[in-house]
C-alpha cells in the first residue's frame, strides 16, 4: 500500500470518528474539525459529501484517477 493510500485511510477513519462524535453533540464542529486536522469549513464539506455518498465521498479523487 502506498503512503498516500495509507494517509487517506487514516483521514477517513478520523473523519468517521469525528463525524460520529459531532452528531452525538459531544463536540462542536470546530473541535471535530481539529481532530481531522482541517478547518471548520472543510469539515462541513466533508459532512456534506459523507451524507451524500457515504465513505466514497471522502475519498481523495486525485488518488482514484489513474
URPEFEN-V97604 format. One record per pair of residues at least 12 apart in sequence whose C-alpha atoms are under 8 Angstrom apart, sorted by the first residue. I is the first residue (numbers start at 1). J is the second residue. D is the distance in whole Angstrom. If there is no record, write none. Layout:
BEGIN
i: {I:I}
j: {J:J}
d: {D:D}
END
This chain:
BEGIN
i: {4:5:8:8:11:12:12:12:14:14:15:15:15:18:18:18:18:19:19:29:29:46}
j: {63:63:59:60:36:55:58:59:35:36:35:36:46:32:33:35:36:32:47:43:44:58}
d: {8:8:7:7:7:7:6:8:7:6:8:6:8:5:7:7:7:7:7:8:8:7}
END
